[in-house]
């Protein structure tokens, strides 16, 4: 057996040439030992049958037990999985990149395991490979998963083609695994993330308020719901707000700050942000101020339809208009009236989430 080529990569500033070489080996169907933050793994092109056959042989793994895939971008999840639950997006938001593997319904049937590692060497190699990367731990059956390069190469030299020395891994423990293809989700393997933290994230609720510029209406709704939840001593609900406009990083309007100041709420530190698909995906309920905001959200994430409502649907109404009009440029009295409607709706929301 030929010995593996060894290259050393600086984990703090990975050398581009070495990264590209490792990625090219993987793309070409060769096996490469790489570091992650958990343990060292054997990376292979998941589209290359010969590479996978070699990997199954090395790992002595049953052919009906697929390898989990490493990804470098959360957006790649939807390429491999289907019917992704909100809980999965919450776990990705909270723990990725990191030591958590999630099992989802695979796009082509069965299940698929996915993880975004918290290691710059691994992320850059995966990104440059431009193929799905299978990466089980770099150990043979019944031996511990290696947390440093010396352990990794000890039993693998001659079995792999290239080995990347990235120093000692940060955690030295394999990732936790959560099966989200079943209901309720099931923790398959415990890891460095505590089971309780995973369960709490799955059970938590996320509320997203959306308006135009994220400087008036959605700020009022977010701030007031947070106040109510604090009174209720609820720590299991995340409240966020965003706008559909391009501009971000702006503060709450002067009138909004004044209206909320009367409620004992300080939003002087608020900075506007643009609504993203990631926000929508991880939200249990999305509350828009106008139908135009609803339409924009559905353009971003059509699958959010059953979680999307107009906020005024939850308020006492004197008319049939379900839009909460934008107070920008109007009088302080108009702002007060706008907040009155928002306040009524948010109080009802606080009782049902």
N, C-alpha and C positions, 0 to 999 in steps of 0.2 A: 504494500500500500504506500502511495506517495504521501509525504507529509504536507500538511496544510501550509499555505503561505500565510505569514503573520504580518499584520500592519498595526502600528500603534497610533491611536487618534486621541488628541487632546479633548477631554470631555467638556472643557470650558470654552474652547474655540476650535471646533472640529475643522480639520484641514479639508478644503474642498476637493482636492485631488484624491485623497484617500476615500472620502465619502463617495465620490463618483465611481471609483474602482470597485468598492464593495457593492454598490447599487448595480453596476454592470454585471458583476458575477451573479447576483440574484436574478436579474432579468434574463440572463443567458441560461438559467436552469441549474446553476451550481449552488451548493450549500455554503452558507456563511454564518459563522458564530458572531453574534452581535450583543452588546450590552444593553440592558434596559435599566430602569430604576429598581426593578424587583430582583431579577436574576438574569444571568446570561441565557440567550436562546439561540436556536438554530433557525436562521431565516431561509425561506425557500419561496420560489415563485409558485403561487398557488394555482396558476394556470398551466403549469408544466407537469405533466403526469409522471415523467421519469424522475423529476426532482422530488415529487411527493412520494413516489414509490421508495426512493432512497431514504427519505425521512421516516416513513413508516417502518422500514427495516431497521434503521438505527434505533428508533424509539421502541421497537417491539410492540407497536400499537395496533389494535384491531382495525381493519380497513373500514369498518362501519362507524368508527369514532373519528369525526373530522377534527382538524386542527383549527384553533382560533386564529383569527387574522389580526394583524397590527395595522392601524391606519394612522395617517399623519394629519388628517383633517376631519372634523366632526361631520362635515357635509357629505363625506363618503359613506356614512352609515346607510343612507337611503339607496345607495347603489347595490347593497348586499342584503338589505332586510325589507320586510313589508309589515303592514299593520303595526307600526311602531307605537307603543303606548306613551302617554304623557310622562309616566313615571320614568321611562328610559331616558327621555330628554332631560328630566330633572337630575338624574344620576350623572349624565354626561356633563351637564352644566356645573355640578358641584364637585365631581371627582376626576374629570378629564382635563388635561392629561394627568394620568395617575394610575395607581395599582388596582384597577377595577375592570374586569371582563364582564361584558353583558351578553347574555344569550337572547337572541331574537328569532322570530320566524324568518327563515331565509327566503329571499326573493324567488329562488328556484325550488322551494320545498324544503321541508325539514327545519333544522335550526342552524344558526350561524353565531359563532362567538366573535366579539369585536372588542378591541382595546386600543386606546391611544396612549402610548407610553410617555412618561415624563422624563425623557432622556434625549438630549439634543442630537447625539450620535444616531440613535435609533430613528428619531423623527426625520432627520435629514436623509438617511439611507432609504427609508421607506418612501419618502417623497420623490427622491431621484430615481427609484426603481421603476416607477410608473406601472406597477403590476400589484395585484393583491399579494400580500406577504403573510405566509403561514409562519408561525414562530413559536414552537414549543420550547420548553426549557432544555438547555444543553447538557442533559444527563442521560445515562442509560437506565434501564428499568431498575427500580429498587435502590438507586443511589440518590443522595440529596441533590437538589437543584443548586448549581454553582453561583456563588455571589461574588467571585472574582475570576480574573482571566486564567490564572494558573489552574484552578479547579476545572474550569470549563474546557481547557485544551487537553487536560490530562488524559481523559478517556476518549476524546474525539479526534485526536490527531490521526490523520490517515482516513478518517471517515467523512471529513468535510474538506472543502476546497480552499477556503479562506477563513481566517479568524481575526477578528478585530479586538485589540486590547484597548479597552476604554477605562481601565482601572477598576477599583472595587465598586460594586453597585451600591446605591444609596440606601436601599431597604433590606436587601438580602432575604426577602420572603416573597413567595409567589403571590400573584394577584388574587384578590377575592373574586368569586364568580357568582353572578346573580342571574337567574333564569327569569326573563321577562316575557317569555313566550307562553307562560302559564299565568293563571289568575287564581289566587294571589301570587305575586312574584315570590320566588324561592331562592334563598341563599344556598348555593350548591357547595361552595368552598369558602371558608373564612380566610381572611388575609390581614394585611396591615391596616386596612380600614375596618373599624369596629362594626360588628353586625348591627349594633344599636343605631349607629350613624346612618347606615344604609337603610334600615327600616324607617327611621325618622324622615329621611329624604323622600322615600317612596310615599309615605303617608301624608307628607306636607301638602299644602295648597298654595297655588300661585295665582294672584289676581293681577291682570294687566288692564290698565285704563289707557285709552287712546283718543287723542284729539288731533288738532292740526299742527300746532307748533310746540306742544308740550311746555307751554308757559302760563296757561290759564286753567282751563277746565280740568284736564287730566291731573294737573298739579293739585288742584283743590280736592279732587276725588281721592287721590293717593294719600295726601296728607291727612285727610279726615278719617279715612278708613284705618290708617296706622294709629291715629289717636284712639279710635274705638277699640281696636284690638289690644292696645296697651292697657286700656281700662279693664278689658276682659281677661288680661294676662294670657293672651294667646301668643305663643311663640312658634306655632306651627304653620303660620301663613306668611308668605312673602308677597309684598305689594310693590308693584312697579308701574311706571307710566312712561309713555312715549308719544311721539307725534309722527305724522305721515310726511311732513315737510323735510327737505334736505338738511336744513340748518340744525346744528347741534351745538351744545356747550353754552347756550344762552340761559340767563337766569329767569326766575319767575317774574311776571310783570309787577310793576309797582302796585297796581290795584289788587292783584291776587295776594300779594304779601299783606296788604292792608286788611283785606277781607278775612284772611286766615289769622291775622294777628288778633282780631276780635275774638277768635275762638281759642286763643292761647297757643297758637301754632306758629312756629318760626320756619319759613321755607327760604330763608336768605341764602342757604347753601345749595339750593336746587340748581342743577344744570340740565338743560334739555337734551334729549336723545331721540334718535330716529328709530322707529319701530323696525324690528328685524324678524326674520323667519324664526330664528332661535328663540326669541322672546315668546312668540306666538306658540311655538311647538311645546314649550315647557309650562304654558299657562293652563290652569284648569278652567278658568273663565276669563273671557276677554270682553271688556265693556267699552263700547265706542260711543262717542258723543253724537255723531251724525251718520247717516246712511252712507255718505261718501267715505267715511273712515271704515265702515263695514266692508264696502266694496274693495278698498285697497287691501285690507287684511286678507280677504278671500283670494285676491290676486297673488298675494305672497304665499298663502297656505290654504288652499281650498279645503283640505281635510279638517280645518278648524271650525267648519260651519256649525256643528252641534255645540260648540263651546262659545260661540260668539253672539252677543246681544247688544242692543242699544241700551245704555244706562237708564234712560228715561222710562223704559219698560217697567222698571222697578219703583218708580216714583208715583205719588198721587198726581193725577193729571186733570187739568181743567179743560184740556183740548185734546185733539187727536194727533197733534204734531209730536212725533217721537224724537225729533232732533232737539238737542240742547244747543242753542245758537251761540256762536263765538262772540264773546264780549269784548274782544280786542278793539280798542279805539272808542268804546262806549263809556258811559258815565259810571261812577262808582256805584250808583244805585242799581244800574243794570248788572254789575258784577255781583252785588248783594243778592239780587233776585236769581241770578244764575246759580250762585252757591246754595241758595235755599232749595232749589230743585235737586241739585247734586247731593246735598246733605240728606234730604229725604230718601233718595234712592240708595245711598251708601249705607244708611242706617238699616235699611231692609237687607241689603247684601250682607252686612255684618252678622245677621241672624241666621243666614242659611249656609254660609261657607263652613 
